[in-house]
Amino acid sequence: MTPKWELVSLPRWEMTAYWILSFSSHLYSFYQLHRFSKEHEVSLDREVQLERGFLIWGFKKDPTDFEWSFWNEWAWQSLLWSLIGHAVVSRLAAFFLPQFRLAVLTVYGILSAGWLLGVRGLTLLMLHLSISLVVAQLRSPILSWFCSLLLLSTLNVTAFQDLQRGWYTSEDQYYLLLFSTAVCTLRCISFSLELCWCPRKAGGPNHCPPLEVQGLKTLIFQFYKLTAYCFYHPLFYNGPILTYRDFSEQIDRPVCKVSVVYVLSGILRVCVWWCLAEFMIHFMYMHAIQSNETYLEMLPPWALGGLALALVQFFYVKYLVLFGVVSLLVRLDGIEPPKLPRCVSIMYSFTGMWRHFDVGLYKWLIRYIYVPLGGSRHGVFRKLVSTALAFGFVCFWHGCHDYLQYWALLNWIGVLVENVLALFFSSRPLHHIIVSLHKPSPLKLSAVNKVQCKVTNKSHITCHK
């Protein structure tokens, strides 16, 4: 039996000292990065065209983070208003037409998608859904996976990309279709595999009609369920990912009453996160700096550490905003969304980063890739293969560019090394040695490692997507 470590709380004064040291080092490194940004503001402005700031008087703004600029523009242009419309329609349907609420939300989601993506974009998504559903009728997970990967690969075919770009007048509209299709593919995989594994429960575990092949009527019913799942408006464009099993178990539940205080506090939290993200790109031009190798070589050590820390912290705050808005609306519909990302400064392992940052994607990978391929219950080799294929799929889903391949490989190696070290240090002889050496305060070393890891984070610049 593998020995277990005994967790011991550190004294309050010691934890306070660690927090003060960590917080002070964060602020000082950010200040050094700010100084470097201001010193090279003219040249950075010439290269990336810094935008006129609005949050801090007299400051310019770094607009080079594509995701943040893209979703901000779409939010103010249309998405924010369509999400508010969803909340209103959902409440009205729950009050006047509770038995048809899902149908009303489905129609609203399709109309909203058609409004933003156009008829051609909507037709493309419907085609993806139809092909996935037809293949799922064969009840073969392998065929469903092959079909989904084939559909996903079309997003990277130049001929298809050029065709879809021709449907729109701006590049942003094409990217909105691209992101929507990629996320819908995950939902199609989820629905198809649930249908293959458990036909009678693919539409819901309790009071849903059986989903066995009984003719055209059943096929239409399945398509309605798949459409309702894929076009659920709050989760449609960017997630977070919710498996079909979780969605179907909760969507038909009666909508619970939510206090105005709860809604306003949720809105206030999102506004604070948004202001914090905007403050960071006004105060530090980290994305413009990290895209230019010359500036990276010029950075002083503290500023370089501040750059690495600022990039990962901004990534964290950005997804607090993107997922926070959606999670609030999903809760109003009676659905429990995946937990929001955990702060990167308190995560000190590759495994923890994957498990606690994008929780929805992590659960999706575990349910549909890791566990079906064997996971940790069928030996070390199967575990290595399952983990490698999970990372491989994430890389493929994001576009499979060269830098993504390196990123996925390094993450897989990191998880592999952590698992090997965990087994090594959990061996009984080594366990007794470590405990005897640290007998007055067992596992005090783990708390120190957490603080050291925060400093280590400063020396690594992470890339995403």
Backbone torsions as a table, in degrees:
resi	resn	phi	psi	omega
1	MET	NA	134.4	-179.1
2	THR	-70.7	125.5	179.0
3	PRO	-65.2	149.1	-179.5
4	LYS	-110.3	145.4	178.0
5	TRP	-81.6	146.7	176.7
6	GLU	-96.8	120.5	-178.6
7	LEU	-82.5	130.5	-178.5
8	VAL	-126.1	130.9	179.8
9	SER	-74.4	139.1	176.5
10	LEU	-79.3	156.7	177.0
11	PRO	-59.2	149.9	-177.0
12	ARG	-62.0	-39.1	-179.1
13	TRP	-63.3	-36.1	-179.0
14	GLU	-70.7	-42.3	177.4
15	MET	-63.3	-39.2	177.9
16	THR	-62.4	-41.2	178.6
17	ALA	-63.4	-41.9	178.9
18	TYR	-62.8	-43.7	-179.2
19	TRP	-64.8	-40.5	179.3
20	ILE	-63.9	-45.1	179.0
21	LEU	-62.8	-43.2	-179.2
22	SER	-65.7	-47.6	-178.5
23	PHE	-64.1	-39.9	179.8
24	SER	-65.3	-41.5	179.3
25	SER	-66.4	-35.6	175.1
26	HIS	-58.6	-52.5	-175.6
27	LEU	-64.1	-41.8	-178.3
28	TYR	-66.2	-41.5	179.1
29	SER	-67.2	-37.3	175.8
30	PHE	-63.9	-39.4	179.8
31	TYR	-64.2	-41.7	178.4
32	GLN	-64.3	-38.4	176.5
33	LEU	-66.7	-38.5	176.7
34	HIS	-60.9	-44.5	178.6
35	ARG	-60.2	-43.8	179.0
36	PHE	-64.0	-39.9	179.5
37	SER	-61.4	-44.0	-178.5
38	LYS	-70.5	-35.8	-179.9
39	GLU	-64.4	-32.5	-177.0
40	HIS	-112.3	25.8	-176.5
41	GLU	-63.6	-39.8	-177.5
42	VAL	-63.9	-47.9	-179.0
43	SER	-68.4	-37.1	177.3
44	LEU	-65.7	-39.7	178.4
45	ASP	-63.1	-38.0	179.8
46	ARG	-68.2	-32.9	-175.5
47	GLU	-85.6	-43.0	-173.0
48	VAL	-116.1	-2.7	179.1
49	GLN	59.5	72.7	175.5
50	LEU	-58.0	141.7	-178.7
51	GLU	-89.2	158.0	176.5
52	ARG	-67.5	125.8	-177.9
53	GLY	-76.2	160.3	179.0
54	PHE	-135.1	-20.7	-176.3
55	LEU	-81.7	-37.6	179.5
56	ILE	-120.1	125.5	-174.5
57	TRP	-64.5	128.8	177.4
58	GLY	85.0	-1.0	-179.4
59	PHE	-102.9	145.4	171.3
60	LYS	-91.7	173.6	-172.8
61	LYS	-127.8	136.3	177.5
62	ASP	-84.8	111.1	-175.2
63	PRO	-98.8	12.4	-167.1
64	THR	-85.8	-1.5	170.8
65	ASP	-80.5	109.0	-171.2
66	PHE	-61.1	-47.0	-176.4
67	GLU	-58.6	-47.7	-176.3
68	TRP	-64.3	-46.2	179.6
69	SER	-65.4	-40.5	-177.7
70	PHE	-63.5	-52.5	-176.1
71	TRP	-72.6	-30.3	174.9
72	ASN	-63.4	-45.2	-179.2
73	GLU	-63.4	-44.6	179.7
74	TRP	-68.3	-33.8	-180.0
75	ALA	-62.7	-50.5	-178.4
76	TRP	-70.8	-27.6	-177.9
77	GLN	-76.9	-43.1	-174.3
78	SER	-156.7	-38.5	-170.9
79	LEU	-62.5	-39.8	-179.3
80	LEU	-61.1	-40.3	-178.4
81	TRP	-73.8	-35.2	177.5
82	SER	-69.9	-32.3	176.4
83	LEU	-69.2	-39.9	175.4
84	ILE	-62.9	-41.0	176.6
85	GLY	-60.6	-38.4	176.8
86	HIS	-61.3	-43.7	-179.4
87	ALA	-62.3	-41.3	179.9
88	VAL	-66.4	-48.3	-179.3
89	VAL	-61.8	-40.1	-179.9
90	SER	-63.1	-42.7	179.5
91	ARG	-67.1	-41.7	179.1
92	LEU	-65.0	-41.8	179.5
93	ALA	-65.7	-38.5	178.7
94	ALA	-65.5	-29.3	-178.1
95	PHE	-85.6	-44.3	-174.6
96	PHE	-96.8	-32.5	-176.5
97	LEU	-134.4	63.1	-174.6
98	PRO	-61.6	-31.9	-178.9
99	GLN	-74.5	-19.7	-177.3
100	PHE	-115.2	19.7	-176.8
101	ARG	-62.0	-43.4	-179.8
102	LEU	-62.1	-40.8	178.9
103	ALA	-64.7	-40.3	179.2
104	VAL	-64.7	-43.4	179.3
105	LEU	-65.3	-35.7	178.4
106	THR	-64.9	-46.0	178.6
107	VAL	-61.8	-43.4	179.5
108	TYR	-62.3	-42.2	179.7
109	GLY	-63.2	-41.3	179.4
110	ILE	-66.8	-43.5	179.6
111	LEU	-64.7	-39.7	178.8
112	SER	-65.5	-41.9	178.1
113	ALA	-64.5	-41.4	177.8
114	GLY	-64.9	-34.8	179.5
115	TRP	-65.6	-40.9	-176.3
116	LEU	-89.4	-35.4	-175.4
117	LEU	-97.4	-14.2	-178.0
118	GLY	84.3	168.8	-177.8
119	VAL	-64.5	-40.7	-178.3
120	ARG	-66.7	-42.6	177.6
121	GLY	-63.3	-42.3	178.3
122	LEU	-64.0	-39.6	178.4
123	THR	-63.4	-39.7	177.6
124	LEU	-60.6	-44.9	179.3
125	LEU	-64.3	-42.3	178.3
126	MET	-62.6	-35.4	177.4
127	LEU	-64.9	-42.7	176.7
128	HIS	-60.1	-45.8	-180.0
129	LEU	-62.1	-43.6	-177.1
130	SER	-65.2	-44.1	179.4
131	ILE	-63.7	-43.3	179.5
132	SER	-61.7	-41.4	-178.4
133	LEU	-68.4	-41.4	179.6
134	VAL	-62.8	-44.5	179.0
135	VAL	-65.7	-35.9	179.6
136	ALA	-64.3	-20.6	178.5
137	GLN	-64.2	-21.1	179.3
138	LEU	-76.4	-9.5	177.3
139	ARG	58.1	37.4	178.6
140	SER	-119.6	108.7	178.3
141	PRO	-57.9	-34.9	-179.3
142	ILE	-65.0	-45.1	178.9
143	LEU	-65.9	-38.4	178.2
144	SER	-63.5	-41.9	177.4
145	TRP	-64.1	-44.7	-179.8
146	PHE	-60.2	-43.5	179.4
147	CYS	-63.3	-44.8	-177.9
148	SER	-66.3	-41.3	178.5
149	LEU	-66.1	-35.7	177.5
150	LEU	-65.5	-44.5	177.8
151	LEU	-64.3	-39.3	179.8
152	LEU	-66.3	-35.4	-178.8
153	SER	-67.1	-24.6	179.5
154	THR	-65.2	-20.1	178.7
155	LEU	-68.0	-19.3	-178.2
156	ASN	-107.4	6.6	177.6
157	VAL	-85.1	124.5	-174.1
158	THR	-58.2	-40.9	-178.4
159	ALA	-61.8	-42.7	178.2
160	PHE	-68.6	-38.2	178.7
161	GLN	-61.8	-45.3	179.3
162	ASP	-63.9	-39.3	178.7
163	LEU	-61.9	-46.5	-178.2
164	GLN	-69.6	-34.7	175.8
165	ARG	-62.1	-33.4	179.7
166	GLY	-67.7	-14.3	179.1
167	TRP	-76.6	-17.9	-170.0
168	TYR	-124.1	162.1	179.9
169	THR	-94.1	-11.1	179.9
170	SER	-137.5	154.3	179.1
171	GLU	-66.9	-31.8	-179.2
172	ASP	-63.3	-36.3	178.3
173	GLN	-65.0	-39.4	177.0
174	TYR	-63.6	-43.7	-179.3
175	TYR	-65.9	-33.2	176.3
176	LEU	-63.4	-41.0	175.0
177	LEU	-64.3	-41.9	-179.5
178	LEU	-61.0	-48.0	-179.9
179	PHE	-64.8	-41.9	-179.6
180	SER	-63.1	-41.3	179.9
181	THR	-66.5	-41.0	-180.0
182	ALA	-63.0	-43.8	179.8
183	VAL	-69.1	-39.0	178.4
184	CYS	-63.3	-30.7	177.3
185	THR	-62.4	-40.2	176.5
186	LEU	-61.6	-39.0	180.0
187	ARG	-70.1	-38.2	177.6
188	CYS	-63.3	-40.3	176.8
189	ILE	-62.4	-44.5	-179.8
190	SER	-60.2	-49.2	-179.3
191	PHE	-63.9	-44.4	-176.8
192	SER	-63.3	-43.9	-179.3
193	LEU	-69.6	-38.1	175.6
194	GLU	-62.9	-37.1	178.7
195	LEU	-68.1	-36.4	178.2
196	CYS	-70.5	-39.6	-175.3
197	TRP	-78.7	-39.7	-173.9
198	CYS	-146.8	82.2	-175.3
199	PRO	-56.3	-37.2	-175.7
200	ARG	-75.9	-13.4	-177.2
201	LYS	-117.1	6.8	-177.9
202	ALA	-68.8	-19.1	177.7
203	GLY	-101.9	3.5	-178.8
204	GLY	135.3	142.6	-170.6
205	PRO	-79.9	-17.5	-169.7
206	ASN	-110.1	-72.7	-170.3
207	HIS	-115.8	41.2	179.5
208	CYS	-109.5	144.8	178.3
209	PRO	-61.1	154.3	179.0
210	PRO	-64.9	145.5	-179.1
211	LEU	-107.2	48.2	175.4
212	GLU	-93.9	156.7	-177.8
213	VAL	-72.0	102.6	-178.6
214	GLN	-128.2	25.2	178.1
215	GLY	114.5	-171.0	-174.5
216	LEU	-64.3	-36.1	-178.1
217	LYS	-61.4	-43.0	179.6
218	THR	-68.9	-37.7	178.8
219	LEU	-63.7	-40.1	177.2
220	ILE	-64.4	-41.1	178.2
221	PHE	-61.7	-42.1	178.2
222	GLN	-63.5	-42.0	-179.9
223	PHE	-65.0	-36.4	176.8
224	TYR	-63.7	-43.8	179.3
225	LYS	-64.6	-42.5	179.2
226	LEU	-65.0	-41.5	179.6
227	THR	-65.3	-42.8	178.4
228	ALA	-60.5	-38.6	180.0
229	TYR	-70.5	-47.0	-175.0
230	CYS	-73.6	-33.8	-175.5
231	PHE	-100.5	17.0	173.3
232	TYR	-63.7	112.0	-161.2
233	HIS	-59.6	-45.0	-177.5
234	PRO	-59.1	-33.6	-176.4
235	LEU	-98.1	1.6	-166.6
236	PHE	-67.8	-45.3	-167.9
237	TYR	-88.5	-38.4	-170.9
238	ASN	-141.3	10.4	-179.4
239	GLY	81.9	-161.0	8.2
240	PRO	-67.4	163.1	-175.7
241	ILE	-77.6	131.2	175.5
242	LEU	-125.0	125.6	-179.0
243	THR	-65.8	157.5	-179.3
244	TYR	-64.3	-35.0	179.1
245	ARG	-60.8	-46.6	179.4
246	ASP	-66.7	-39.9	-179.6
247	PHE	-63.8	-47.7	-175.8
248	SER	-68.8	-29.1	179.5
249	GLU	-71.7	-22.9	-171.5
250	GLN	-113.6	-24.9	-170.8
251	ILE	-67.6	-29.4	-178.3
252	ASP	-89.4	0.5	177.7
253	ARG	-70.7	149.5	175.9
254	PRO	-60.3	140.3	-179.7
255	VAL	-71.8	125.6	-179.2
256	CYS	-80.8	154.7	178.3
257	LYS	-75.2	136.1	-178.7
258	VAL	-121.8	132.9	-178.3
259	SER	-73.2	153.6	177.5
260	VAL	-63.2	-35.4	179.8
261	VAL	-61.3	-41.4	179.7
262	TYR	-63.1	-44.6	-179.6
263	VAL	-65.1	-46.3	-179.0
264	LEU	-65.2	-37.8	178.2
265	SER	-66.8	-37.1	176.8
266	GLY	-65.1	-42.3	177.6
267	ILE	-63.6	-41.5	180.0
268	LEU	-62.9	-41.7	178.5
269	ARG	-60.3	-45.6	-179.7
270	VAL	-63.1	-40.5	178.7
271	CYS	-62.8	-39.4	178.1
272	VAL	-64.9	-44.0	178.2
273	TRP	-62.3	-41.0	179.8
274	TRP	-64.3	-43.0	178.2
275	CYS	-63.5	-37.7	178.9
276	LEU	-64.6	-43.0	178.2
277	ALA	-63.3	-43.1	178.7
278	GLU	-65.7	-38.3	178.0
279	PHE	-60.4	-39.9	-178.1
280	MET	-64.4	-42.0	-177.9
281	ILE	-82.5	-9.7	168.9
282	HIS	-83.9	-37.5	-172.4
283	PHE	-85.6	-31.6	-177.6
284	MET	-136.2	130.3	179.7
285	TYR	-94.0	56.4	-169.1
286	MET	-69.5	-34.8	-178.2
287	HIS	-72.6	-36.8	176.4
288	ALA	-67.3	-36.6	-179.1
289	ILE	-71.5	-44.1	-174.4
290	GLN	-71.5	-14.7	178.5
291	SER	-87.5	-1.4	-178.0
292	ASN	-124.8	116.3	-175.8
293	GLU	-64.0	-30.6	-179.9
294	THR	-61.4	-44.5	179.6
295	TYR	-68.3	-34.0	178.5
296	LEU	-63.3	-37.9	178.8
297	GLU	-72.3	-26.1	-178.5
298	MET	-83.6	-18.8	-174.3
299	LEU	-64.3	133.4	170.9
300	PRO	-66.5	160.0	-176.1
301	PRO	-53.9	-46.2	-179.0
302	TRP	-66.2	-38.7	178.5
303	ALA	-68.5	-35.7	177.2
304	LEU	-64.6	-42.2	175.1
305	GLY	-63.5	-39.6	177.3
306	GLY	-64.0	-35.3	177.2
307	LEU	-62.8	-48.9	179.5
308	ALA	-60.4	-44.1	-178.5
309	LEU	-67.9	-40.2	-179.3
310	ALA	-64.8	-38.3	-179.8
311	LEU	-63.1	-46.6	-178.0
312	VAL	-73.2	-33.4	178.3
313	GLN	-69.9	-39.4	177.0
314	PHE	-64.9	-39.9	176.3
315	PHE	-58.2	-41.6	178.6
316	TYR	-65.5	-49.3	-178.8
317	VAL	-65.5	-36.7	178.8
318	LYS	-58.3	-44.4	-179.1
319	TYR	-79.4	-19.6	168.8
320	LEU	-62.2	-39.7	179.0
321	VAL	-71.4	-51.7	-175.6
322	LEU	-61.8	-43.6	179.8
323	PHE	-84.1	-26.6	-177.5
324	GLY	-67.0	-42.2	177.9
325	VAL	-60.8	-48.3	-177.3
326	VAL	-65.9	-42.3	-178.1
327	SER	-61.7	-36.9	177.8
328	LEU	-62.6	-45.3	179.7
329	LEU	-66.8	-39.2	-179.6
330	VAL	-63.9	-40.4	178.2
331	ARG	-64.4	-34.6	177.2
332	LEU	-63.7	-25.3	177.1
333	ASP	-87.4	4.9	178.7
334	GLY	84.1	14.6	-180.0
335	ILE	-108.0	136.8	177.4
336	GLU	-89.2	111.7	-178.5
337	PRO	-78.1	166.3	172.0
338	PRO	-58.9	151.8	-180.0
339	LYS	-62.6	148.8	177.6
340	LEU	-67.7	157.8	-179.1
341	PRO	-56.9	145.9	176.2
342	ARG	-89.0	145.8	-177.0
343	CYS	-57.5	132.1	-175.8
344	VAL	-69.1	-21.0	-178.8
345	SER	-73.8	-15.3	178.7
346	ILE	-108.9	10.6	174.8
347	MET	-108.4	131.7	-171.7
348	TYR	-127.5	19.9	178.8
349	SER	-147.6	154.3	175.6
350	PHE	-62.8	-42.4	-179.2
351	THR	-61.4	-44.3	179.2
352	GLY	-64.8	-36.3	179.1
353	MET	-62.8	-45.8	179.7
354	TRP	-68.6	-35.3	-174.8
355	ARG	-76.3	-31.9	-169.8
356	HIS	-117.2	-2.8	179.0
357	PHE	-88.9	-72.5	175.0
358	ASP	-98.7	85.7	-173.0
359	VAL	-64.5	-38.3	-179.6
360	GLY	-63.0	-46.0	178.1
361	LEU	-65.5	-38.0	178.9
362	TYR	-61.5	-46.8	179.3
363	LYS	-65.1	-36.7	177.7
364	TRP	-62.0	-46.5	-179.8
365	LEU	-64.4	-39.3	179.9
366	ILE	-64.7	-45.7	-174.0
367	ARG	-73.0	-37.7	-170.2
368	TYR	-106.8	-11.0	178.2
369	ILE	-125.2	-57.6	-171.0
370	TYR	-64.4	-53.4	-177.4
371	VAL	-67.8	-46.5	178.9
372	PRO	-59.7	-28.3	-179.7
373	LEU	-87.1	0.8	175.8
374	GLY	122.5	-38.9	178.7
375	GLY	59.0	-140.1	-175.9
376	SER	-95.3	3.5	-175.2
377	ARG	-99.6	1.0	-177.1
378	HIS	-129.9	39.4	175.0
379	GLY	93.8	165.7	-175.7
380	VAL	-66.7	-41.3	-176.8
381	PHE	-62.1	-46.5	179.3
382	ARG	-62.9	-34.4	178.5
383	LYS	-66.4	-42.1	178.9
384	LEU	-63.6	-43.5	-179.4
385	VAL	-66.0	-43.7	-179.7
386	SER	-60.5	-44.9	-180.0
387	THR	-66.2	-42.3	-179.5
388	ALA	-63.1	-42.9	-179.8
389	LEU	-69.3	-32.1	176.2
390	ALA	-63.9	-46.6	176.8
391	PHE	-65.1	-37.9	178.7
392	GLY	-61.8	-40.1	178.9
393	PHE	-67.0	-40.7	178.3
394	VAL	-59.6	-42.2	177.8
395	CYS	-62.6	-45.8	-179.1
396	PHE	-64.7	-39.8	-178.8
397	TRP	-65.8	-33.0	-179.9
398	HIS	-82.9	-5.2	177.4
399	GLY	124.0	-12.7	174.5
400	CYS	59.3	34.3	175.3
401	HIS	-71.7	166.6	-176.5
402	ASP	-57.8	-47.5	-177.6
403	TYR	-65.4	-29.4	176.2
404	LEU	-70.7	-34.4	177.0
405	GLN	-64.4	-43.6	176.9
406	TYR	-64.0	-42.0	179.8
407	TRP	-60.7	-45.9	180.0
408	ALA	-66.1	-41.1	-179.6
409	LEU	-63.7	-44.8	-179.8
410	LEU	-65.7	-37.7	176.8
411	ASN	-65.5	-41.0	178.7
412	TRP	-63.6	-42.7	178.1
413	ILE	-63.8	-40.5	178.2
414	GLY	-60.8	-45.4	177.7
415	VAL	-64.6	-39.7	179.4
416	LEU	-62.0	-47.0	-179.6
417	VAL	-63.1	-41.2	179.3
418	GLU	-62.1	-41.5	179.9
419	ASN	-67.8	-39.0	178.5
420	VAL	-65.0	-44.6	179.4
421	LEU	-66.2	-35.8	178.1
422	ALA	-63.1	-42.3	177.4
423	LEU	-65.8	-39.4	-177.7
424	PHE	-64.7	-48.0	-177.0
425	PHE	-76.3	-14.1	177.8
426	SER	-90.7	-3.5	177.2
427	SER	-63.3	143.8	-171.6
428	ARG	-59.1	-46.3	-179.2
429	PRO	-61.8	-46.8	-178.7
430	LEU	-66.9	-35.0	178.3
431	HIS	-59.9	-45.7	-179.3
432	HIS	-65.3	-37.0	180.0
433	ILE	-64.9	-46.4	-178.2
434	ILE	-64.1	-42.8	-179.7
435	VAL	-63.6	-39.9	-179.8
436	SER	-67.8	-34.0	179.4
437	LEU	-73.2	-26.9	-177.0
438	HIS	-119.2	36.8	-173.8
439	LYS	-61.5	-39.4	-179.6
440	PRO	-62.2	-33.1	-177.6
441	SER	-144.7	80.6	-178.0
442	PRO	-58.6	139.5	175.5
443	LEU	65.5	18.2	174.5
444	LYS	-63.4	-27.9	-179.8
445	LEU	-61.3	-33.8	-177.6
446	SER	-65.1	-37.0	178.9
447	ALA	-68.3	-38.6	177.5
448	VAL	-64.4	-38.9	179.3
449	ASN	-60.6	-36.1	179.2
450	LYS	-62.3	-43.8	-179.6
451	VAL	-67.0	-41.4	178.9
452	GLN	-62.3	-36.0	-178.4
453	CYS	-66.1	-33.0	177.7
454	LYS	-62.8	-38.4	177.7
455	VAL	-70.7	-39.2	179.6
456	THR	-61.5	-34.7	179.5
457	ASN	-56.8	-27.8	-175.4
458	LYS	-70.8	-18.7	-176.7
459	SER	-98.3	10.8	179.8
460	HIS	-130.0	125.8	176.9
461	ILE	-98.7	114.0	-176.8
462	THR	-92.3	149.3	178.5
463	CYS	-117.5	148.4	177.4
464	HIS	-138.5	134.9	178.8
465	LYS	57.0	NA	NA
